[in-house]
Each structure stands twice: as structure tokens, then as C-alpha cells.
Amino acid sequence: MRLGPWAGRAGPPRYAGALLPEPDLPRLPRPPRA
């Protein structure tokens, strides 16, 4: 759900291939485990 609005505002594929995998991976496993 976060990828939808976030990627829509970013527009360029550079963020989806560079900022998504790095900040998204550590953020997803952290909330569910906590």
C-alpha cells in the first residue's frame, strides 16, 4: 500500500530501484516483528 502513493509521487524508476529496496526492506521486517 505504501508503494502505491510513494511511487506515484516519486515518478522516476530510479527511486523505486534504489530507495525502495534499501529503506523498504529494513522498514517492513521491523514493524511486524515489534
C-alpha positions as CSV (number, residue, x, y, z in Angstrom):
1,M,0.0,0.0,0.0
2,R,2.9,2.4,0.8
3,L,4.5,1.6,-2.6
4,G,1.4,2.9,-4.5
5,P,1.3,6.5,-3.2
6,W,5.0,6.7,-2.6
7,A,6.0,5.5,-6.1
8,G,3.3,7.7,-7.7
9,R,4.8,10.9,-6.2
10,A,8.4,9.8,-7.0
11,G,7.6,9.2,-10.6
12,P,11.1,8.2,-11.8
13,P,12.1,4.5,-11.6
14,R,15.4,5.5,-10.0
15,Y,13.8,5.8,-6.6
16,A,11.9,2.5,-6.9
17,G,15.1,0.7,-7.8
18,A,17.4,2.4,-5.3
19,L,15.4,3.9,-2.4
20,L,12.7,1.2,-2.3
21,P,14.8,-1.9,-1.8
22,E,17.2,-0.3,0.8
23,P,14.8,1.6,3.1
24,D,11.8,-0.6,2.3
25,L,13.4,-3.9,3.3
26,P,14.6,-2.8,6.8
27,R,11.3,-1.0,7.5
28,L,9.0,-3.9,6.6
29,P,10.6,-6.6,8.8
30,R,10.9,-4.2,11.7
31,P,7.2,-3.2,12.4
32,P,5.8,-6.8,12.0
33,R,8.5,-8.2,14.5
34,A,8.0,-5.4,17.0
